């Protein structure tokens, strides 16, 4: 007999990867979503959607190169925490990695702005609902 789970299935899930880039001063990089996108103007951790056939780490290395023009080795990505939330009728699974080492200086390729902030300063920023529960965890980690 097949089990019925009702509601969302795995195909309804959206896996998103993001990085908490930490500089030498213990600050985190956030980027502002551009106008014309969903959640425009909100501050978020850089990253994006995993494409078919990619591991989360491969997706994050690709996204950081596309969004910030930086080069990150997958071995420098430390799994930190995750968030699970509904995004419309889809289930969002956000995987957050901490990264303290990269090559190049982050430059906003698509975002409206970049900002380096202390973990406690994240509470004052308008962030997507899935990102907010991660702030306390990052405060403990950084």
Residue pairs with C-beta under 8 A, 6 or more apart in sequence:
8 89
8 90
8 91
12 89
12 90
12 91
13 90
13 91
13 92
13 93
14 49
14 87
14 90
14 91
14 92
14 93
15 49
15 50
15 56
15 93
15 95
16 47
16 48
16 49
16 50
16 92
16 93
16 94
16 95
17 47
17 48
17 49
17 50
17 56
17 57
17 59
17 60
17 63
17 94
17 95
17 96
17 97
18 44
18 45
18 46
18 47
18 48
18 60
18 94
18 95
18 96
18 97
18 131
19 45
19 46
19 47
19 60
19 64
19 72
19 77
19 96
19 97
19 98
19 99
20 28
20 29
20 45
20 80
20 96
20 97
20 98
20 99
20 138
20 142
21 28
21 29
21 46
21 99
21 100
21 102
21 106
22 28
22 98
22 99
22 100
22 142
23 29
23 116
25 116
26 118
26 119
26 142
27 116
27 117
27 118
28 45
28 116
28 117
28 118
28 119
28 122
28 138
28 142
29 45
29 46
29 68
29 106
29 114
29 115
29 116
30 43
30 44
30 45
30 46
30 114
30 115
30 117
30 122
30 125
30 127
31 43
31 44
31 45
31 46
31 67
31 68
31 108
31 111
31 112
31 113
31 114
31 115
32 41
32 42
32 43
32 44
32 111
32 112
32 113
32 114
32 115
33 39
33 40
33 41
33 42
33 43
33 44
33 111
33 112
34 40
34 110
34 111
34 112
35 41
35 112
39 128
41 112
41 126
42 126
42 127
42 128
43 115
43 122
43 125
43 126
43 127
44 127
44 128
44 131
45 96
45 131
45 134
46 63
46 64
46 67
46 68
46 106
46 111
47 59
47 60
47 63
47 64
47 67
48 59
48 63
48 66
48 67
49 59
50 56
50 59
51 59
51 62
54 62
56 95
56 97
57 74
57 77
57 97
58 74
60 72
60 74
60 77
60 97
61 72
61 73
61 74
61 77
64 70
64 72
64 99
64 102
65 71
65 72
66 109
66 110
67 108
67 109
67 110
67 111
68 104
68 106
68 107
68 108
68 109
68 114
69 104
69 106
69 107
69 109
70 102
70 103
70 104
70 105
70 106
71 102
71 103
71 104
72 99
72 101
72 102
72 103
73 101
76 99
76 100
76 101
76 102
77 97
77 98
77 99
78 97
78 98
78 99
79 95
79 97
80 96
80 97
80 98
80 134
80 137
80 138
80 141
81 96
81 134
81 137
81 138
81 141
82 93
82 94
82 95
82 96
83 92
83 93
83 94
83 96
83 130
83 131
83 133
83 134
84 91
84 92
84 93
84 94
84 130
85 91
85 92
85 94
85 129
85 130
86 92
87 130
92 130
94 130
94 131
94 134
96 134
96 138
98 138
98 141
98 142
106 114
107 114
108 114
117 125
119 135
119 138
119 139
119 142
120 139
122 135
122 138
123 135
127 135
